[in-house]
Amino acid sequence: MTPSTAEVKVKDLNHCGIIAGIIDEIGLVEEIDKIIASHGNQKVTTGQAVKAMIINGLGMISSPLYLFPKFFEGKATEHLLGEGILPEHLNDDCLGRALDKLYQEGVTKVFVTVALTAAQKMGVKLNSLHLDSSSFHVDGEYLETEEIDPEPGRIRIKYGYSRDHRPDLKQFIIDLMCSGDGDVPLYLRVADGNEADKSVFPKLIQQFKREWNLDTLFVADAALYSADNLQQIQSLQWLSRVPATVKETTTLLTLPDELFDHSTIDGYLIAECGSYYGSVKQRWLIVESKKRKQSDLHQLSKRLTTKKNQAQTQLKQLCRQKFACQPDAEKAVQNLRKKLRFYQLDDVKLIPHFSHGKSGRPPQNQLPTQVHYQIDASLIPNLNAIALEERKAGRFILATNVLDKHQLSNDQLLIEYKAQQSTERGFRFLKEPLFFTSSVFLKSPKRIAALAIVMGLSLLVYSLGQRALRLALATAGQTIPNQLGKPTTSPTLRWVFQCFMSVHLVSFGGVKQISNLTSERSHILQFFNSYCRQYYLLS
């Protein structure tokens, strides 16, 4: 008997089954529901609501997202979230209550608990954690009562230094720590929009170590490096870039080329020295990047052209001036010399100009009664200054208090610092237009702080899924096609998501089937966990 057309139901599944399967594998729903208990009459638990928001957050891969219940209209909602959960259950009140409960429980506490549990299940190595922060701007006006409320832990949406180059908009700050293994976020904190990295980074590291007691290497950018900060974290293992403002770097960045050795990492030269900066014994590694050197030299060439034009303008202005005496003229020359760095004055002459002090033709044989001086000079490059700047090109200094090179070799030190890009990639992911949301959900800083958890958990799910896929491909010695149709062992999860467009769950006569599950898609799914395959009705 053929079912009638009315009995046939077609629901969109697309790549949402992959997202749901990764969420199930790491036990995210269960972990959140363990932290935030649900009530007996609650149709959607907080964990299920968060799962829905993550699917929503990662569900739109090419256009901005709005956290509307409408996202799940036409989707295989019960199939993805659980029996009895319908799109209308994921309304404004449901999602808003979930965000409020997340905030009340503590943004950082919930995130770290879920992230560390997931990392342990997935075998993520915790040898190093990479700390960084970034600003997230917001549109609209936020109530002053929200900003000045003295409630502890309440973030303030404020103007501050904008990494997005939008100083006209208010913002908040997200601090993030990611693993060097797979770029997995393990720590997230939401802070005031005007918070300074330098003052807070050592406190975050100390707090994380105290609460979670992980034996790890903390890696951060130059914002961590100051004498006071190093004193605060000297009992922990750390790695940081030394800011060029530290006096001791001036000589080290211009070391002769022959003092550098080739790193085993292609494209890098390294030189080692010791330091006792901030009364903390440490190891410094002077690094030269060939790729960065080319970029720096190109920028230096442009800067030299600009400096030359500025110097020529200043010299012309100086040469037009009239000075009442030689000392004044010589002083003006010295003042300009001090301002010039890459160019210098040459063939400087003081030219006297005599006059009679009155208008009209002077009487015959009358001697001049007044004299003024003008300067004549040329401009030449300061070859020594330019040579030193060229030598500094592509160089930077890393510092660590891990003195034992058997524990952390120079090459490993450089590798760990290069992995600092893990947090930068995380911020790029979070700043894509995937997490824009309705003002219904973001009507207060509390909701913004709670939504940051959802953003962070979306990054967690994405990072763990991508890491697991690449490991499975490497273990099996297999590949999947990339965007150009060429085999790859390191695909992005975003590309895999795009491969699953127009996959549907079809139900008729109580029987479920997956439509458009091509052989290529089935091949990809074999490298995901069993939870993911079950959503596509594969064993």
ROROBA-744506 format. One line per field, with one value per residue (C-alpha): residue number from 1; x, y, z; residue in one letter. Coordinates in nm, 4 decimals. Layout:
<pagus>
k = (NUM, ...)
c1 = (X, ...)
c2 = (Y, ...)
c3 = (Z, ...)
r = (A, ...)
</pagus>
This chain:
<pagus>
k = (1, 2, 3, 4, 5, 6, 7, 8, 9, 10, 11, 12, 13, 14, 15, 16, 17, 18, 19, 20, 21, 22, 23, 24, 25, 26, 27, 28, 29, 30, 31, 32, 33, 34, 35, 36, 37, 38, 39, 40, 41, 42, 43, 44, 45, 46, 47, 48, 49, 50, 51, 52, 53, 54, 55, 56, 57, 58, 59, 60, 61, 62, 63, 64, 65, 66, 67, 68, 69, 70, 71, 72, 73, 74, 75, 76, 77, 78, 79, 80, 81, 82, 83, 84, 85, 86, 87, 88, 89, 90, 91, 92, 93, 94, 95, 96, 97, 98, 99, 100, 101, 102, 103, 104, 105, 106, 107, 108, 109, 110, 111, 112, 113, 114, 115, 116, 117, 118, 119, 120, 121, 122, 123, 124, 125, 126, 127, 128, 129, 130, 131, 132, 133, 134, 135, 136, 137, 138, 139, 140, 141, 142, 143, 144, 145, 146, 147, 148, 149, 150, 151, 152, 153, 154, 155, 156, 157, 158, 159, 160, 161, 162, 163, 164, 165, 166, 167, 168, 169, 170, 171, 172, 173, 174, 175, 176, 177, 178, 179, 180, 181, 182, 183, 184, 185, 186, 187, 188, 189, 190, 191, 192, 193, 194, 195, 196, 197, 198, 199, 200, 201, 202, 203, 204, 205, 206, 207, 208, 209, 210, 211, 212, 213, 214, 215, 216, 217, 218, 219, 220, 221, 222, 223, 224, 225, 226, 227, 228, 229, 230, 231, 232, 233, 234, 235, 236, 237, 238, 239, 240, 241, 242, 243, 244, 245, 246, 247, 248, 249, 250, 251, 252, 253, 254, 255, 256, 257, 258, 259, 260, 261, 262, 263, 264, 265, 266, 267, 268, 269, 270, 271, 272, 273, 274, 275, 276, 277, 278, 279, 280, 281, 282, 283, 284, 285, 286, 287, 288, 289, 290, 291, 292, 293, 294, 295, 296, 297, 298, 299, 300, 301, 302, 303, 304, 305, 306, 307, 308, 309, 310, 311, 312, 313, 314, 315, 316, 317, 318, 319, 320, 321, 322, 323, 324, 325, 326, 327, 328, 329, 330, 331, 332, 333, 334, 335, 336, 337, 338, 339, 340, 341, 342, 343, 344, 345, 346, 347, 348, 349, 350, 351, 352, 353, 354, 355, 356, 357, 358, 359, 360, 361, 362, 363, 364, 365, 366, 367, 368, 369, 370, 371, 372, 373, 374, 375, 376, 377, 378, 379, 380, 381, 382, 383, 384, 385, 386, 387, 388, 389, 390, 391, 392, 393, 394, 395, 396, 397, 398, 399, 400, 401, 402, 403, 404, 405, 406, 407, 408, 409, 410, 411, 412, 413, 414, 415, 416, 417, 418, 419, 420, 421, 422, 423, 424, 425, 426, 427, 428, 429, 430, 431, 432, 433, 434, 435, 436, 437, 438, 439, 440, 441, 442, 443, 444, 445, 446, 447, 448, 449, 450, 451, 452, 453, 454, 455, 456, 457, 458, 459, 460, 461, 462, 463, 464, 465, 466, 467, 468, 469, 470, 471, 472, 473, 474, 475, 476, 477, 478, 479, 480, 481, 482, 483, 484, 485, 486, 487, 488, 489, 490, 491, 492, 493, 494, 495, 496, 497, 498, 499, 500, 501, 502, 503, 504, 505, 506, 507, 508, 509, 510, 511, 512, 513, 514, 515, 516, 517, 518, 519, 520, 521, 522, 523, 524, 525, 526, 527, 528, 529, 530, 531, 532, 533, 534, 535, 536, 537, 538, 539)
c1 = (0.0000, 0.1422, 0.1112, -0.0913, 0.0800, -0.0566, 0.1343, 0.4699, 0.6742, 1.0011, 1.2221, 1.5555, 1.8518, 2.1511, 2.4676, 2.2745, 2.3005, 2.6791, 2.6567, 2.4072, 2.6252, 2.9348, 2.7284, 2.6027, 2.9510, 3.0936, 2.7881, 2.7192, 2.3449, 2.3925, 2.6738, 2.4735, 2.1615, 2.3785, 2.4826, 2.1381, 1.8534, 1.5277, 1.1747, 0.9171, 0.6947, 0.9848, 0.9452, 1.2965, 1.5836, 1.8579, 2.0971, 1.8568, 1.7999, 2.1770, 2.2033, 1.9336, 2.1196, 2.4482, 2.2777, 2.1281, 2.4659, 2.6463, 2.3451, 2.3787, 2.7067, 2.6857, 2.4516, 2.3890, 2.1929, 1.9155, 1.8334, 1.4672, 1.2450, 1.1768, 1.5177, 1.3744, 1.0600, 1.0960, 1.3897, 1.3931, 1.3566, 1.2458, 1.5045, 1.7826, 1.6721, 1.4544, 1.1061, 0.8297, 1.0417, 0.8794, 0.9873, 0.7203, 0.8740, 1.1945, 1.0304, 1.1640, 1.0793, 1.2457, 1.5737, 1.5752, 1.5268, 1.8131, 2.0458, 1.9424, 2.0127, 2.3537, 2.4369, 2.3153, 2.5266, 2.8376, 2.9591, 3.3162, 3.2256, 2.9760, 3.1986, 3.5167, 3.3299, 3.1775, 3.4941, 3.7336, 3.4948, 3.4665, 3.8423, 3.9093, 3.6541, 3.8097, 4.1695, 4.2775, 4.6320, 4.6534, 5.0300, 4.9819, 4.7053, 4.7068, 4.5533, 4.4333, 4.1451, 3.9426, 3.6675, 3.3166, 3.1210, 2.7453, 2.4864, 2.2092, 2.1809, 2.2258, 2.0560, 2.2788, 2.1148, 2.2576, 2.6053, 2.6261, 2.4535, 2.6946, 2.6004, 2.9235, 3.0177, 2.7940, 2.9749, 2.9536, 2.9048, 3.1446, 3.3626, 3.7212, 4.0117, 3.8457, 4.0247, 3.7479, 3.8413, 3.4950, 3.5658, 3.2230, 3.0481, 3.0273, 3.1805, 3.2541, 3.5680, 3.6066, 3.9130, 3.9821, 4.2263, 4.2680, 4.4686, 4.7671, 4.6152, 4.3320, 4.2605, 4.0039, 3.8696, 3.8975, 3.8397, 3.6080, 3.5429, 3.3339, 3.4559, 3.3893, 3.4440, 3.7314, 3.9272, 4.3059, 4.4809, 4.8029, 4.6371, 4.4099, 4.6081, 4.8180, 4.5057, 4.3258, 4.6181, 4.6477, 4.2728, 4.2611, 4.5534, 4.4027, 4.0546, 4.1409, 4.4951, 4.6243, 4.9988, 5.0328, 5.2384, 5.0535, 5.1252, 5.0323, 5.1270, 5.3281, 5.0364, 5.1431, 5.5061, 5.5856, 5.8020, 5.4999, 5.3131, 5.6142, 5.6455, 5.2814, 5.3112, 5.6695, 5.5521, 5.3751, 5.5220, 5.4750, 5.5824, 5.5386, 5.6657, 5.8884, 5.7611, 6.0070, 5.9606, 6.1756, 6.5151, 6.7188, 6.5642, 6.7290, 7.0688, 6.9407, 6.7170, 7.0180, 7.2530, 7.4879, 7.3577, 7.6462, 7.5204, 7.2014, 7.1545, 6.9092, 6.5997, 6.4655, 6.1491, 6.1848, 6.2176, 6.3423, 6.6767, 6.7235, 6.9693, 6.9484, 7.0433, 6.9537, 6.7699, 6.6796, 6.4180, 6.1769, 6.4015, 6.2741, 6.5279, 6.4266, 6.5388, 6.5108, 6.4979, 6.5695, 6.3823, 6.4121, 6.1349, 6.2297, 5.8701, 5.8145, 6.1489, 6.0354, 5.7140, 5.8960, 6.1498, 5.8679, 5.6988, 6.0331, 6.0822, 5.7431, 5.8195, 6.1546, 5.9850, 5.7382, 6.0156, 6.2194, 5.9266, 5.8687, 6.2375, 6.2498, 5.9471, 6.1061, 6.4342, 6.2597, 6.0788, 6.4066, 6.5834, 6.3115, 6.3535, 6.5588, 6.7679, 6.8955, 7.2235, 7.4401, 7.3673, 6.9915, 7.0502, 7.2846, 7.0327, 6.7585, 6.9885, 7.0525, 6.6793, 6.6091, 6.8977, 6.7390, 6.4069, 6.5607, 6.6294, 6.6740, 6.8094, 7.0656, 7.1698, 7.4818, 7.6889, 7.5224, 7.6042, 7.5007, 7.4568, 7.4588, 7.2278, 7.3068, 7.0613, 7.0433, 6.7318, 6.5399, 6.3436, 6.4695, 6.8128, 7.0880, 7.3416, 7.6637, 7.9373, 7.6951, 7.7711, 7.4907, 7.3537, 7.1672, 7.2402, 7.0300, 7.1222, 6.9644, 7.0504, 7.1462, 7.1831, 7.1169, 6.9625, 7.1376, 7.0345, 7.1532, 7.2999, 7.3799, 7.0256, 6.8744, 7.1094, 7.0113, 6.6423, 6.6949, 6.8717, 6.5757, 6.3321, 6.1532, 6.2893, 6.1115, 6.2002, 6.0296, 6.0742, 5.9979, 6.0767, 6.1174, 6.4964, 6.5411, 6.5828, 6.5126, 6.1681, 6.1111, 6.3673, 6.4217, 6.2360, 5.9470, 5.9365, 5.8932, 5.6324, 5.4293, 5.4333, 5.3294, 5.0352, 4.9183, 4.7307, 4.4829, 4.3104, 4.3320, 4.1574, 3.8981, 3.8246, 3.8003, 3.5437, 3.3413, 3.3473, 3.1998, 2.8337, 2.7117, 2.6210, 2.4162, 2.0992, 1.7706, 1.7526, 1.4918, 1.7807, 2.0382, 1.8331, 2.0792, 2.4504, 2.3471, 2.2096, 2.5214, 2.7427, 2.5273, 2.5211, 2.9022, 2.8842, 2.6756, 2.9268, 3.2132, 3.0382, 2.9716, 3.3460, 3.4125, 3.1844, 3.3294, 3.6930, 3.6435, 3.4547, 3.7206, 4.0018, 3.8293, 3.7644, 4.1261, 4.2559, 4.0200, 4.1368, 4.5030, 4.4543, 4.2754, 4.5146, 4.2130, 4.1125, 3.7999, 3.7665, 3.8283, 3.6613, 3.8641, 3.7844, 4.1366, 4.1976, 4.2818, 4.3494, 4.2869, 3.9467, 3.7702, 3.4462, 3.2805, 3.3501, 3.2049, 2.8934, 2.8527, 2.8796, 2.5620, 2.3271, 1.9868, 1.9914, 1.6414, 1.4706, 1.1681, 0.8952, 0.6074, 0.3927, 0.6027, 0.9188, 1.2124, 1.4619, 1.7364, 1.7141, 2.0135, 2.2624, 2.5061, 2.7995, 3.0354, 2.8399, 2.8286, 3.2061, 3.2550, 3.0244, 3.2311, 3.5012, 3.2615, 3.1438, 2.8528, 2.6256, 2.6622, 2.5970, 2.2813, 2.1260, 2.1635, 2.0219, 2.3557, 2.4762)
c2 = (0.0000, 0.3365, 0.6131, 0.9132, 1.2387, 1.3847, 1.1249, 1.2141, 1.4591, 1.6112, 1.7920, 1.9665, 1.7924, 1.9191, 1.9249, 1.9748, 1.6014, 1.6317, 1.9198, 1.7313, 1.4188, 1.6069, 1.7650, 1.4210, 1.2684, 1.5233, 1.4947, 1.8691, 1.8473, 1.6103, 1.8195, 2.1433, 1.9736, 1.8369, 2.1949, 2.3526, 2.1301, 2.1356, 2.1561, 1.8808, 2.0851, 2.2089, 2.0848, 2.1902, 2.1606, 2.4222, 2.1728, 2.1062, 2.4783, 2.5316, 2.2440, 2.4138, 2.7453, 2.5812, 2.4047, 2.7421, 2.9120, 2.6616, 2.5991, 2.9045, 2.8703, 3.1504, 3.4193, 3.6111, 3.4311, 3.5509, 3.3349, 3.2986, 2.9959, 3.0241, 2.8680, 2.5294, 2.5618, 2.2988, 2.1393, 1.7854, 1.9317, 1.6206, 1.4123, 1.6531, 1.7594, 1.4823, 1.3394, 1.5875, 1.9008, 2.1129, 2.4431, 2.6345, 2.5172, 2.7050, 3.0424, 3.3700, 3.2800, 2.9383, 3.0628, 3.3750, 3.1686, 2.9411, 3.2392, 3.3824, 3.0513, 3.0249, 3.3733, 3.3034, 2.9878, 3.1747, 3.2179, 3.1024, 2.8213, 2.6624, 2.6989, 2.5606, 2.2667, 2.1652, 2.2355, 2.0408, 1.7450, 1.7448, 1.7791, 1.4814, 1.2671, 1.3581, 1.3103, 1.6708, 1.7323, 2.0041, 2.0632, 2.4297, 2.6902, 3.0026, 3.3159, 3.6201, 3.8661, 4.0607, 4.3199, 4.2660, 4.5759, 4.6045, 4.8242, 5.0080, 5.1899, 5.0037, 5.1282, 5.3204, 5.1363, 4.8154, 4.9641, 5.1136, 4.8274, 4.7237, 4.3534, 4.1478, 3.9882, 4.2181, 4.3278, 4.6847, 4.7645, 5.0554, 5.2395, 5.1167, 5.0259, 4.8548, 4.5680, 4.5974, 4.9609, 5.0762, 5.3259, 5.4795, 5.1712, 5.0326, 4.6915, 4.4044, 4.1908, 3.8144, 3.6436, 3.3061, 3.0204, 2.7554, 2.4345, 2.4050, 2.0708, 2.1370, 2.5005, 2.3798, 2.6591, 2.5585, 2.8873, 3.1795, 3.4944, 3.8013, 4.1393, 4.5135, 4.6915, 4.9017, 4.6305, 4.6267, 4.2980, 4.3870, 4.4202, 4.1163, 3.8429, 3.7299, 3.7161, 3.4984, 3.2571, 3.2323, 3.1822, 2.9125, 2.7261, 2.7549, 2.6314, 2.3634, 2.2653, 2.1825, 2.1341, 2.3322, 2.5982, 2.9305, 3.1166, 3.4808, 3.7778, 4.0805, 4.2066, 3.9564, 4.0663, 4.3233, 4.3116, 4.3165, 4.0467, 3.8145, 3.8437, 3.7355, 3.4221, 3.3157, 2.9926, 2.8887, 2.7935, 3.0677, 3.1802, 3.5302, 3.7683, 4.0449, 4.3910, 4.6036, 4.8776, 4.6769, 4.8486, 4.5275, 4.4377, 4.7288, 4.5611, 4.2049, 4.2852, 4.4170, 4.1261, 4.0435, 3.7729, 3.5372, 3.4946, 3.3234, 2.9505, 2.7790, 2.6452, 2.3032, 2.4969, 2.6068, 2.9807, 3.0726, 3.1720, 3.1734, 3.2947, 3.2296, 3.4322, 3.4543, 3.7344, 3.8374, 4.0946, 4.1748, 3.9755, 3.6542, 3.4184, 3.3335, 3.2232, 3.4580, 3.3447, 3.6008, 3.4868, 3.5989, 3.5007, 3.5127, 3.5661, 3.8388, 3.9978, 4.0438, 4.2056, 4.4316, 4.5419, 4.6310, 4.8355, 4.9971, 5.1057, 5.2774, 5.4344, 5.5673, 5.7371, 5.9020, 6.0074, 6.1519, 6.3653, 6.4863, 6.5678, 6.7618, 6.9673, 7.0408, 7.1424, 7.3788, 7.5440, 7.5791, 7.7324, 7.9969, 8.1159, 8.4278, 8.4265, 8.7323, 8.5658, 8.2647, 8.0843, 8.0903, 7.9465, 7.6762, 7.5837, 7.5444, 7.3160, 7.1015, 7.0795, 6.9493, 6.7013, 6.5526, 6.5038, 6.3239, 5.9527, 5.7999, 6.1129, 6.3703, 6.7228, 6.7643, 7.0577, 7.2963, 7.6649, 7.9782, 8.2563, 8.6156, 8.8729, 9.2434, 9.5333, 9.9029, 9.8713, 10.1381, 10.1304, 10.3086, 10.3493, 10.4024, 10.6876, 10.6077, 10.4496, 10.3908, 10.0568, 9.8062, 9.8392, 9.5013, 9.1371, 8.8169, 8.4581, 8.1867, 7.8202, 7.6261, 7.2466, 6.9216, 6.5957, 6.2574, 5.9118, 5.8052, 5.4752, 5.3456, 5.4012, 5.2442, 4.9452, 4.8835, 4.9028, 4.6596, 4.4218, 4.4347, 4.3441, 4.0162, 3.9770, 3.9370, 3.8011, 3.5235, 3.4677, 3.1747, 3.0751, 2.7110, 2.6981, 2.3270, 2.2853, 1.9128, 2.0067, 2.2845, 2.3131, 2.6325, 2.4890, 2.3734, 2.7190, 2.8716, 2.6120, 2.6859, 3.0571, 3.0040, 2.8046, 3.1301, 3.1688, 2.9169, 3.1865, 3.4328, 3.1798, 3.1334, 3.5054, 3.5198, 3.2397, 3.4197, 3.7504, 3.6136, 3.7129, 3.3813, 3.4953, 3.8084, 3.7848, 3.9545, 4.2398, 4.0242, 3.8102, 4.0875, 4.3424, 4.3474, 4.2918, 3.9758, 3.8278, 3.9332, 3.7573, 3.4442, 3.4473, 3.4566, 3.1055, 2.9882, 3.1465, 2.9807, 2.6424, 2.6688, 2.7198, 2.4250, 2.1930, 2.3125, 2.2770, 1.9311, 1.8120, 1.9386, 1.7933, 1.4527, 1.4442, 1.5200, 1.2628, 0.9979, 1.0692, 1.0557, 0.7315, 0.5649, 0.7077, 0.8383, 1.1687, 1.3556, 1.6091, 1.9744, 2.2793, 2.2262, 1.8577, 1.7573, 1.5032, 1.6451, 1.5068, 1.8416, 1.9702, 2.2492, 2.1563, 2.4512, 2.2905, 1.9599, 2.1465, 2.2881, 1.9371, 1.8369, 2.1002, 1.9674, 1.6524, 1.5758, 1.3466, 1.1915, 1.0214, 0.8228, 0.5547, 0.5620, 0.4858, 0.7306, 0.7672, 1.0127, 1.1651, 1.2932, 1.0961, 1.0427, 0.8025, 1.0960, 1.2102, 0.8553, 0.8343, 1.1527, 1.0344, 0.7213, 0.9481, 1.0992, 0.9359, 0.6928, 0.9641, 1.1654, 0.8627, 0.7739, 1.1090, 1.0037, 0.6561, 0.4850, 0.2117)
c3 = (0.0000, -0.1077, 0.1542, 0.0527, -0.0263, 0.2976, 0.4976, 0.3404, 0.5476, 0.4249, 0.6744, 0.6189, 0.7785, 0.5774, 0.7927, 1.1190, 1.1887, 1.1972, 1.4463, 1.6632, 1.6565, 1.7741, 2.0533, 2.1576, 2.1523, 2.3951, 2.6232, 2.6143, 2.6856, 2.9799, 3.1262, 3.1148, 3.2562, 3.5365, 3.6227, 3.5680, 3.6844, 3.4892, 3.6260, 3.5788, 3.3461, 3.1357, 2.7768, 2.6729, 2.9198, 2.9325, 2.7737, 2.4874, 2.4378, 2.4164, 2.1675, 1.9594, 1.9696, 1.8673, 1.5751, 1.4881, 1.5257, 1.3036, 1.0826, 0.8620, 0.6776, 0.4224, 0.5538, 0.8784, 1.1445, 1.3700, 1.6689, 1.5791, 1.6423, 1.2681, 1.2063, 1.3031, 1.0921, 0.8224, 1.0054, 1.1441, 1.4943, 1.6852, 1.5031, 1.6098, 1.9591, 2.0973, 2.0740, 2.1465, 2.0878, 1.8174, 1.6585, 1.8509, 2.1792, 2.0914, 2.1382, 2.2749, 2.6342, 2.6151, 2.4685, 2.6856, 3.0032, 2.8991, 2.8538, 3.1908, 3.3669, 3.2029, 3.3273, 3.6800, 3.7008, 3.5844, 3.2271, 3.2818, 3.5212, 3.2815, 2.9786, 3.1371, 3.2958, 2.9627, 2.7604, 2.9857, 3.0043, 2.6255, 2.5789, 2.8057, 2.6193, 2.2849, 2.4024, 2.3501, 2.4737, 2.7379, 2.7250, 2.6405, 2.6600, 2.4471, 2.5979, 2.4073, 2.4089, 2.1568, 2.1519, 2.0143, 1.9243, 1.9622, 1.7975, 1.9763, 2.3048, 2.6324, 2.9465, 3.1835, 3.4723, 3.3317, 3.3048, 3.6516, 3.8353, 4.1118, 4.0925, 4.1023, 3.7732, 3.5676, 3.2531, 3.1318, 2.7639, 2.7214, 2.4745, 2.4671, 2.2439, 1.9471, 1.7700, 1.5096, 1.4360, 1.5443, 1.8247, 1.7606, 1.9018, 2.2525, 2.3077, 2.5415, 2.5727, 2.5445, 2.6940, 2.5381, 2.6031, 2.3341, 2.3275, 2.0983, 1.9962, 1.7529, 1.8501, 2.1060, 2.3341, 2.6997, 2.8803, 2.8067, 3.0048, 2.9227, 3.0503, 3.0420, 2.7118, 2.8432, 3.0244, 2.9662, 2.8824, 3.0637, 3.4042, 3.3843, 3.2035, 3.5033, 3.7232, 3.4679, 3.4461, 3.8246, 3.8655, 3.5978, 3.7547, 4.1038, 4.0065, 3.7494, 3.8526, 3.5054, 3.4616, 3.1403, 2.9637, 2.9431, 2.6190, 2.5610, 2.3500, 2.4630, 2.6776, 2.9444, 2.9542, 3.2236, 3.5348, 3.7657, 3.5732, 3.5641, 3.9404, 3.9789, 3.7633, 3.8299, 3.9960, 3.6728, 3.3360, 3.0793, 2.7327, 2.5951, 2.3311, 2.4683, 2.3690, 2.1706, 2.4331, 2.6775, 2.6763, 2.6538, 2.3175, 2.1337, 2.1068, 2.0682, 1.7723, 1.5810, 1.6461, 1.3533, 1.1203, 1.2005, 1.5598, 1.4401, 1.3819, 1.1490, 1.3220, 1.2272, 1.1404, 0.7813, 0.7287, 1.0761, 1.2297, 1.6074, 1.8706, 2.2456, 2.5505, 2.9181, 3.0964, 3.4495, 3.3538, 3.6350, 3.8737, 3.7108, 3.5589, 3.2042, 2.8600, 2.5636, 2.2023, 1.9313, 1.6204, 1.2591, 1.0199, 0.6525, 0.5469, 0.8030, 0.7082, 0.3481, 0.4665, 0.7151, 0.4525, 0.2163, 0.4884, 0.5777, 0.2158, 0.2182, 0.5569, 0.4363, 0.1408, 0.3774, 0.6172, 0.3302, 0.2129, 0.5683, 0.6141, 0.2859, 0.3914, 0.7306, 0.5659, 0.3240, 0.6134, 0.8003, 0.5001, 0.4634, 0.8226, 0.9091, 1.2255, 1.4092, 1.5087, 1.4339, 1.7674, 1.6921, 1.3457, 1.4802, 1.7501, 1.4872, 1.2871, 1.5954, 1.6725, 1.3235, 1.3449, 1.6596, 1.4809, 1.1841, 1.2232, 0.8801, 0.7089, 0.8123, 0.7177, 0.5042, 0.3831, 0.6280, 0.5666, 0.7528, 0.4955, 0.6258, 0.4665, 0.5298, 0.5177, 0.6099, 0.8195, 0.6205, 0.3003, -0.0053, -0.1616, 0.1002, 0.0677, -0.1157, 0.1039, 0.3948, 0.5644, 0.6428, 0.9923, 1.0223, 0.9465, 0.9533, 0.8764, 0.6693, 0.6430, 0.3342, 0.3564, 0.1751, 0.2894, 0.2754, 0.4042, 0.7481, 0.6300, 0.9794, 1.1078, 0.7961, 0.8180, 1.1822, 1.0930, 0.8047, 1.0410, 1.2828, 1.0048, 1.0651, 1.4173, 1.7499, 2.0942, 2.2872, 2.6603, 2.8898, 3.2461, 3.1370, 3.1508, 3.0796, 2.7032, 2.7366, 2.8655, 2.6093, 2.3305, 2.1340, 1.8357, 2.0559, 2.2110, 1.8660, 1.7669, 2.0797, 2.0107, 1.6484, 1.7850, 1.9449, 1.6171, 1.7602, 1.9668, 1.6775, 1.4537, 1.7264, 1.7347, 1.3557, 1.3756, 1.6445, 1.4574, 1.1386, 1.0865, 1.2241, 1.5718, 1.5106, 1.7102, 1.7710, 2.0232, 2.2005, 2.3215, 2.3634, 2.5526, 2.8439, 2.9160, 3.1041, 2.7847, 2.5935, 2.8477, 2.8283, 2.4495, 2.4594, 2.6110, 2.3164, 2.0777, 2.2631, 2.2751, 1.9010, 1.8517, 2.0856, 1.8849, 1.5541, 1.6683, 1.8195, 1.5114, 1.2727, 1.4838, 1.5053, 1.1296, 1.0435, 1.2925, 1.1510, 0.7956, 0.8998, 1.0941, 0.8030, 0.5447, 0.3538, 0.1935, 0.0948, -0.1899, -0.1079, -0.2662, -0.5858, -0.6019, -0.4997, -0.2203, 0.1209, 0.4685, 0.6394, 0.5265, 0.7081, 0.8777, 0.7047, 0.3681, 0.4896, 0.6031, 0.2537, 0.1085, 0.2945, 0.1568, 0.0418, 0.2542, 0.3858, 0.6352, 0.4640, 0.6702, 0.5232, 0.6764, 0.9941, 0.7944, 0.7884, 0.5061, 0.4133, 0.0685, -0.1333, 0.0745, -0.2118, -0.2081, -0.1551, 0.1506, 0.2872, 0.2368, 0.4419, 0.7207, 0.7850, 0.9333, 1.1876, 1.5099, 1.5317, 1.6759, 1.3546, 1.1348, 1.3315, 1.2393, 0.8757, 0.9578, 0.9030, 1.1363)
r = (M, T, P, S, T, A, E, V, K, V, K, D, L, N, H, C, G, I, I, A, G, I, I, D, E, I, G, L, V, E, E, I, D, K, I, I, A, S, H, G, N, Q, K, V, T, T, G, Q, A, V, K, A, M, I, I, N, G, L, G, M, I, S, S, P, L, Y, L, F, P, K, F, F, E, G, K, A, T, E, H, L, L, G, E, G, I, L, P, E, H, L, N, D, D, C, L, G, R, A, L, D, K, L, Y, Q, E, G, V, T, K, V, F, V, T, V, A, L, T, A, A, Q, K, M, G, V, K, L, N, S, L, H, L, D, S, S, S, F, H, V, D, G, E, Y, L, E, T, E, E, I, D, P, E, P, G, R, I, R, I, K, Y, G, Y, S, R, D, H, R, P, D, L, K, Q, F, I, I, D, L, M, C, S, G, D, G, D, V, P, L, Y, L, R, V, A, D, G, N, E, A, D, K, S, V, F, P, K, L, I, Q, Q, F, K, R, E, W, N, L, D, T, L, F, V, A, D, A, A, L, Y, S, A, D, N, L, Q, Q, I, Q, S, L, Q, W, L, S, R, V, P, A, T, V, K, E, T, T, T, L, L, T, L, P, D, E, L, F, D, H, S, T, I, D, G, Y, L, I, A, E, C, G, S, Y, Y, G, S, V, K, Q, R, W, L, I, V, E, S, K, K, R, K, Q, S, D, L, H, Q, L, S, K, R, L, T, T, K, K, N, Q, A, Q, T, Q, L, K, Q, L, C, R, Q, K, F, A, C, Q, P, D, A, E, K, A, V, Q, N, L, R, K, K, L, R, F, Y, Q, L, D, D, V, K, L, I, P, H, F, S, H, G, K, S, G, R, P, P, Q, N, Q, L, P, T, Q, V, H, Y, Q, I, D, A, S, L, I, P, N, L, N, A, I, A, L, E, E, R, K, A, G, R, F, I, L, A, T, N, V, L, D, K, H, Q, L, S, N, D, Q, L, L, I, E, Y, K, A, Q, Q, S, T, E, R, G, F, R, F, L, K, E, P, L, F, F, T, S, S, V, F, L, K, S, P, K, R, I, A, A, L, A, I, V, M, G, L, S, L, L, V, Y, S, L, G, Q, R, A, L, R, L, A, L, A, T, A, G, Q, T, I, P, N, Q, L, G, K, P, T, T, S, P, T, L, R, W, V, F, Q, C, F, M, S, V, H, L, V, S, F, G, G, V, K, Q, I, S, N, L, T, S, E, R, S, H, I, L, Q, F, F, N, S, Y, C, R, Q, Y, Y, L, L, S)
</pagus>
